Amino acid sequence: MTEKQLLIEDLKLINSCTDEEIEVAAEYLLTRYPQRVSNYLDDENNLALAYHICGYDGKCQQKFIEDIKFTHNVNVF
């Protein structure tokens, strides 16, 4: 499976939006944060995507989660 397919499958687990919305969100995340998404997909500790993108900053994580939900209608945790 490609990273895009893995990310789409992961996002489908926590979202009930359309496949098109999930695919657009996955493409955006892979384009904007390629290394961080890769780290998330390879993470054996199951840390959230928001953690991999924002680090330990809880406010940054929350803003990232809210922004992706607003712009792409997709939840990321």
N, CA, C and O atoms as CSV, one atom per row, in Angstrom:
chain,resi,resn,atom,element,x,y,z
A,1,MET,N,N,0.839,-1.189,0.000
A,1,MET,CA,C,0.000,0.000,0.000
A,1,MET,C,C,0.879,1.246,0.000
A,1,MET,O,O,1.936,1.268,0.630
A,2,THR,N,N,0.445,2.260,-0.696
A,2,THR,CA,C,1.182,3.521,-0.684
A,2,THR,C,C,0.845,4.289,0.584
A,2,THR,O,O,-0.114,3.968,1.285
A,3,GLU,N,N,1.647,5.310,0.868
A,3,GLU,CA,C,1.366,6.139,2.047
A,3,GLU,C,C,-0.015,6.785,1.934
A,3,GLU,O,O,-0.732,6.897,2.928
A,4,LYS,N,N,-0.385,7.207,0.727
A,4,LYS,CA,C,-1.700,7.828,0.546
A,4,LYS,C,C,-2.809,6.830,0.877
A,4,LYS,O,O,-3.770,7.180,1.562
A,5,GLN,N,N,-2.685,5.605,0.401
A,5,GLN,CA,C,-3.697,4.596,0.692
A,5,GLN,C,C,-3.762,4.288,2.189
A,5,GLN,O,O,-4.847,4.136,2.750
A,6,LEU,N,N,-2.599,4.198,2.828
A,6,LEU,CA,C,-2.579,3.956,4.271
A,6,LEU,C,C,-3.245,5.088,5.039
A,6,LEU,O,O,-4.016,4.851,5.969
A,7,LEU,N,N,-2.940,6.328,4.641
A,7,LEU,CA,C,-3.534,7.480,5.322
A,7,LEU,C,C,-5.036,7.508,5.099
A,7,LEU,O,O,-5.790,7.787,6.031
A,8,ILE,N,N,-5.481,7.226,3.893
A,8,ILE,CA,C,-6.925,7.202,3.604
A,8,ILE,C,C,-7.615,6.141,4.456
A,8,ILE,O,O,-8.666,6.406,5.039
A,9,GLU,N,N,-7.037,4.949,4.534
A,9,GLU,CA,C,-7.631,3.893,5.355
A,9,GLU,C,C,-7.700,4.308,6.819
A,9,GLU,O,O,-8.689,4.030,7.498
A,10,ASP,N,N,-6.660,4.970,7.305
A,10,ASP,CA,C,-6.635,5.437,8.684
A,10,ASP,C,C,-7.709,6.495,8.921
A,10,ASP,O,O,-8.426,6.443,9.920
A,11,LEU,N,N,-7.817,7.448,8.007
A,11,LEU,CA,C,-8.812,8.511,8.165
A,11,LEU,C,C,-10.237,7.971,8.075
A,11,LEU,O,O,-11.144,8.517,8.703
A,12,LYS,N,N,-10.442,6.920,7.312
A,12,LYS,CA,C,-11.779,6.331,7.194
A,12,LYS,C,C,-12.249,5.743,8.519
A,12,LYS,O,O,-13.451,5.665,8.774
A,13,LEU,N,N,-11.299,5.327,9.367
A,13,LEU,CA,C,-11.676,4.731,10.647
A,13,LEU,C,C,-12.368,5.717,11.574
A,13,LEU,O,O,-13.188,5.319,12.402
A,14,ILE,N,N,-12.044,7.003,11.443
A,14,ILE,CA,C,-12.592,7.990,12.383
A,14,ILE,C,C,-13.445,9.046,11.690
A,14,ILE,O,O,-13.782,10.061,12.301
A,15,ASN,N,N,-13.800,8.824,10.422
A,15,ASN,CA,C,-14.602,9.796,9.688
A,15,ASN,C,C,-15.727,9.104,8.941
A,15,ASN,O,O,-15.591,7.976,8.467
A,16,SER,N,N,-16.838,9.814,8.851
A,16,SER,CA,C,-17.969,9.296,8.089
A,16,SER,C,C,-18.257,10.174,6.872
A,16,SER,O,O,-19.319,10.059,6.261
A,17,CYS,N,N,-17.325,11.039,6.524
A,17,CYS,CA,C,-17.518,11.898,5.359
A,17,CYS,C,C,-17.256,11.100,4.078
A,17,CYS,O,O,-16.932,9.914,4.137
A,18,THR,N,N,-17.395,11.741,2.946
A,18,THR,CA,C,-17.283,11.038,1.675
A,18,THR,C,C,-15.849,10.618,1.393
A,18,THR,O,O,-14.897,11.183,1.931
A,19,ASP,N,N,-15.721,9.615,0.537
A,19,ASP,CA,C,-14.397,9.161,0.116
A,19,ASP,C,C,-13.630,10.286,-0.572
A,19,ASP,O,O,-12.414,10.400,-0.418
A,20,GLU,N,N,-14.338,11.109,-1.324
A,20,GLU,CA,C,-13.694,12.238,-2.006
A,20,GLU,C,C,-13.096,13.216,-1.009
A,20,GLU,O,O,-11.974,13.685,-1.197
A,21,GLU,N,N,-13.840,13.531,0.057
A,21,GLU,CA,C,-13.331,14.445,1.084
A,21,GLU,C,C,-12.085,13.874,1.752
A,21,GLU,O,O,-11.112,14.590,1.990
A,22,ILE,N,N,-12.125,12.600,2.045
A,22,ILE,CA,C,-10.976,11.958,2.689
A,22,ILE,C,C,-9.774,11.950,1.748
A,22,ILE,O,O,-8.649,12.200,2.180
A,23,GLU,N,N,-10.001,11.670,0.480
A,23,GLU,CA,C,-8.898,11.649,-0.483
A,23,GLU,C,C,-8.269,13.028,-0.641
A,23,GLU,O,O,-7.046,13.149,-0.708
A,24,VAL,N,N,-9.096,14.067,-0.700
A,24,VAL,CA,C,-8.577,15.440,-0.810
A,24,VAL,C,C,-7.781,15.804,0.440
A,24,VAL,O,O,-6.713,16.409,0.344
A,25,ALA,N,N,-8.295,15.439,1.605
A,25,ALA,CA,C,-7.589,15.727,2.857
A,25,ALA,C,C,-6.261,14.974,2.916
A,25,ALA,O,O,-5.247,15.540,3.326
A,26,ALA,N,N,-6.259,13.717,2.514
A,26,ALA,CA,C,-5.028,12.931,2.523
A,26,ALA,C,C,-3.996,13.543,1.577
A,26,ALA,O,O,-2.819,13.645,1.921
A,27,GLU,N,N,-4.431,13.945,0.404
A,27,GLU,CA,C,-3.528,14.579,-0.561
A,27,GLU,C,C,-2.944,15.870,0.015
A,27,GLU,O,O,-1.751,16.140,-0.130
A,28,TYR,N,N,-3.793,16.660,0.666
A,28,TYR,CA,C,-3.337,17.908,1.288
A,28,TYR,C,C,-2.287,17.619,2.369
A,28,TYR,O,O,-1.226,18.244,2.396
A,29,LEU,N,N,-2.591,16.678,3.250
A,29,LEU,CA,C,-1.675,16.356,4.343
A,29,LEU,C,C,-0.341,15.825,3.822
A,29,LEU,O,O,0.719,16.185,4.335
A,30,LEU,N,N,-0.397,14.975,2.811
A,30,LEU,CA,C,0.837,14.428,2.245
A,30,LEU,C,C,1.649,15.481,1.502
A,30,LEU,O,O,2.877,15.409,1.467
A,31,THR,N,N,0.976,16.447,0.914
A,31,THR,CA,C,1.672,17.523,0.209
A,31,THR,C,C,2.263,18.525,1.189
A,31,THR,O,O,3.402,18.964,1.032
A,32,ARG,N,N,1.486,18.880,2.195
A,32,ARG,CA,C,1.897,19.915,3.150
A,32,ARG,C,C,2.887,19.401,4.196
A,32,ARG,O,O,3.807,20.121,4.584
A,33,TYR,N,N,2.703,18.157,4.655
A,33,TYR,CA,C,3.517,17.591,5.737
A,33,TYR,C,C,4.026,16.186,5.383
A,33,TYR,O,O,3.759,15.248,6.134
A,34,PRO,N,N,4.739,16.009,4.281
A,34,PRO,CA,C,5.093,14.655,3.839
A,34,PRO,C,C,5.904,13.843,4.849
A,34,PRO,O,O,5.589,12.679,5.093
A,35,GLN,N,N,6.925,14.428,5.430
A,35,GLN,CA,C,7.758,13.673,6.366
A,35,GLN,C,C,7.017,13.387,7.670
A,35,GLN,O,O,7.168,12.313,8.252
A,36,ARG,N,N,6.227,14.336,8.120
A,36,ARG,CA,C,5.496,14.149,9.378
A,36,ARG,C,C,4.405,13.095,9.239
A,36,ARG,O,O,4.174,12.313,10.161
A,37,VAL,N,N,3.730,13.073,8.081
A,37,VAL,CA,C,2.727,12.040,7.835
A,37,VAL,C,C,3.409,10.677,7.759
A,37,VAL,O,O,2.892,9.690,8.284
A,38,SER,N,N,4.557,10.624,7.112
A,38,SER,CA,C,5.315,9.382,7.033
A,38,SER,C,C,5.689,8.895,8.430
A,38,SER,O,O,5.563,7.708,8.732
A,39,ASN,N,N,6.148,9.808,9.277
A,39,ASN,CA,C,6.476,9.451,10.660
A,39,ASN,C,C,5.246,8.915,11.391
A,39,ASN,O,O,5.339,7.942,12.139
A,40,TYR,N,N,4.103,9.548,11.173
A,40,TYR,CA,C,2.850,9.112,11.797
A,40,TYR,C,C,2.476,7.701,11.338
A,40,TYR,O,O,2.094,6.861,12.152
A,41,LEU,N,N,2.586,7.447,10.039
A,41,LEU,CA,C,2.198,6.145,9.507
A,41,LEU,C,C,3.126,5.033,9.980
A,41,LEU,O,O,2.710,3.878,10.081
A,42,ASP,N,N,4.380,5.373,10.270
A,42,ASP,CA,C,5.355,4.381,10.723
A,42,ASP,C,C,5.473,4.306,12.246
A,42,ASP,O,O,6.317,3.572,12.759
A,43,ASP,N,N,4.650,5.045,12.966
A,43,ASP,CA,C,4.758,5.170,14.412
A,43,ASP,C,C,4.229,3.927,15.135
A,43,ASP,O,O,3.041,3.616,15.055
A,44,GLU,N,N,5.104,3.233,15.827
A,44,GLU,CA,C,4.694,2.045,16.574
A,44,GLU,C,C,4.025,2.401,17.905
A,44,GLU,O,O,3.413,1.542,18.539
A,45,ASN,N,N,4.140,3.657,18.327
A,45,ASN,CA,C,3.538,4.084,19.588
A,45,ASN,C,C,2.126,4.626,19.418
A,45,ASN,O,O,1.483,4.997,20.400
A,46,ASN,N,N,1.639,4.675,18.188
A,46,ASN,CA,C,0.283,5.143,17.888
A,46,ASN,C,C,0.018,6.563,18.376
A,46,ASN,O,O,-1.059,6.860,18.892
A,47,LEU,N,N,1.002,7.431,18.210
A,47,LEU,CA,C,0.789,8.831,18.546
A,47,LEU,C,C,-0.033,9.483,17.431
A,47,LEU,O,O,0.055,9.081,16.271
A,48,ALA,N,N,-0.808,10.463,17.781
A,48,ALA,CA,C,-1.746,11.080,16.846
A,48,ALA,C,C,-1.040,11.864,15.742
A,48,ALA,O,O,0.101,12.298,15.897
A,49,LEU,N,N,-1.742,12.034,14.633
A,49,LEU,CA,C,-1.223,12.843,13.535
A,49,LEU,C,C,-0.967,14.269,14.010
A,49,LEU,O,O,0.026,14.884,13.622
A,50,ALA,N,N,-1.847,14.789,14.836
A,50,ALA,CA,C,-1.664,16.144,15.372
A,50,ALA,C,C,-0.366,16.243,16.175
A,50,ALA,O,O,0.308,17.272,16.136
A,51,TYR,N,N,-0.015,15.185,16.898
A,51,TYR,CA,C,1.240,15.179,17.642
A,51,TYR,C,C,2.425,15.242,16.685
A,51,TYR,O,O,3.364,16.007,16.905
A,52,HIS,N,N,2.386,14.454,15.643
A,52,HIS,CA,C,3.510,14.411,14.708
A,52,HIS,C,C,3.678,15.736,13.981
A,52,HIS,O,O,4.795,16.095,13.608
A,53,ILE,N,N,2.598,16.465,13.774
A,53,ILE,CA,C,2.684,17.740,13.065
A,53,ILE,C,C,2.995,18.886,14.012
A,53,ILE,O,O,3.728,19.805,13.645
A,54,CYS,N,N,2.457,18.853,15.217
A,54,CYS,CA,C,2.596,19.993,16.139
A,54,CYS,C,C,3.509,19.732,17.332
A,54,CYS,O,O,3.831,20.668,18.064
A,55,GLY,N,N,3.925,18.519,17.543
A,55,GLY,CA,C,4.726,18.230,18.720
A,55,GLY,C,C,3.870,18.210,19.977
A,55,GLY,O,O,2.701,17.824,19.938
A,56,TYR,N,N,4.457,18.627,21.086
A,56,TYR,CA,C,3.771,18.574,22.386
A,56,TYR,C,C,2.856,19.759,22.649
A,56,TYR,O,O,2.177,19.785,23.676
A,57,ASP,N,N,2.817,20.734,21.758
A,57,ASP,CA,C,2.018,21.941,21.947
A,57,ASP,C,C,0.527,21.633,21.785
A,57,ASP,O,O,0.025,21.528,20.666
A,58,GLY,N,N,-0.171,21.491,22.912
A,58,GLY,CA,C,-1.587,21.136,22.896
A,58,GLY,C,C,-2.461,22.147,22.180
A,58,GLY,O,O,-3.405,21.766,21.488
A,59,LYS,N,N,-2.165,23.429,22.333
A,59,LYS,CA,C,-2.955,24.457,21.654
A,59,LYS,C,C,-2.770,24.373,20.143
A,59,LYS,O,O,-3.727,24.526,19.384
A,60,CYS,N,N,-1.542,24.131,19.714
A,60,CYS,CA,C,-1.254,23.971,18.288
A,60,CYS,C,C,-1.968,22.727,17.746
A,60,CYS,O,O,-2.539,22.758,16.656
A,61,GLN,N,N,-1.933,21.651,18.504
A,61,GLN,CA,C,-2.627,20.426,18.087
A,61,GLN,C,C,-4.118,20.680,17.918
A,61,GLN,O,O,-4.712,20.279,16.918
A,62,GLN,N,N,-4.720,21.347,18.897
A,62,GLN,CA,C,-6.152,21.622,18.836
A,62,GLN,C,C,-6.493,22.504,17.642
A,62,GLN,O,O,-7.486,22.262,16.955
A,63,LYS,N,N,-5.677,23.524,17.392
A,63,LYS,CA,C,-5.911,24.406,16.245
A,63,LYS,C,C,-5.781,23.632,14.944
A,63,LYS,O,O,-6.591,23.806,14.035
A,64,PHE,N,N,-4.761,22.775,14.847
A,64,PHE,CA,C,-4.580,21.956,13.655
A,64,PHE,C,C,-5.805,21.067,13.423
A,64,PHE,O,O,-6.314,20.999,12.304
A,65,ILE,N,N,-6.275,20.393,14.459
A,65,ILE,CA,C,-7.454,19.528,14.363
A,65,ILE,C,C,-8.667,20.324,13.908
A,65,ILE,O,O,-9.402,19.886,13.023
A,66,GLU,N,N,-8.879,21.486,14.506
A,66,GLU,CA,C,-10.025,22.323,14.135
A,66,GLU,C,C,-9.902,22.850,12.705
A,66,GLU,O,O,-10.893,22.903,11.976
A,67,ASP,N,N,-8.700,23.235,12.306
A,67,ASP,CA,C,-8.497,23.768,10.953
A,67,ASP,C,C,-8.774,22.711,9.885
A,67,ASP,O,O,-9.425,23.002,8.882
A,68,ILE,N,N,-8.291,21.499,10.090
A,68,ILE,CA,C,-8.524,20.429,9.114
A,68,ILE,C,C,-10.008,20.069,9.072
A,68,ILE,O,O,-10.552,19.795,8.002
A,69,LYS,N,N,-10.652,20.069,10.216
A,69,LYS,CA,C,-12.099,19.795,10.249
A,69,LYS,C,C,-12.856,20.884,9.499
A,69,LYS,O,O,-13.798,20.584,8.766
A,70,PHE,N,N,-12.462,22.137,9.670
A,70,PHE,CA,C,-13.143,23.252,9.018
A,70,PHE,C,C,-12.875,23.262,7.516
A,70,PHE,O,O,-13.804,23.425,6.725
A,71,THR,N,N,-11.623,23.090,7.117
A,71,THR,CA,C,-11.278,23.221,5.699
A,71,THR,C,C,-11.585,21.961,4.885
A,71,THR,O,O,-11.902,22.061,3.700
A,72,HIS,N,N,-11.496,20.765,5.508
A,72,HIS,CA,C,-11.652,19.534,4.746
A,72,HIS,C,C,-12.776,18.619,5.258
A,72,HIS,O,O,-13.043,17.577,4.660
A,73,ASN,N,N,-13.429,19.002,6.354
A,73,ASN,CA,C,-14.488,18.195,6.953
A,73,ASN,C,C,-13.978,16.816,7.384
A,73,ASN,O,O,-14.712,15.829,7.333
A,74,VAL,N,N,-12.720,16.763,7.806
A,74,VAL,CA,C,-12.102,15.503,8.205
A,74,VAL,C,C,-11.512,15.651,9.597
A,74,VAL,O,O,-10.828,16.630,9.896
A,75,ASN,N,N,-11.786,14.664,10.445
A,75,ASN,CA,C,-11.203,14.648,11.787
A,75,ASN,C,C,-9.847,13.955,11.744
A,75,ASN,O,O,-9.677,12.931,11.082
A,76,VAL,N,N,-8.884,14.529,12.462
A,76,VAL,CA,C,-7.578,13.903,12.632
A,76,VAL,C,C,-7.220,13.966,14.111
A,76,VAL,O,O,-7.342,15.015,14.744
A,77,PHE,N,N,-6.782,12.849,14.652
A,77,PHE,CA,C,-6.415,12.820,16.069
A,77,PHE,C,C,-5.038,12.254,16.225
A,77,PHE,O,O,-4.539,12.142,17.345
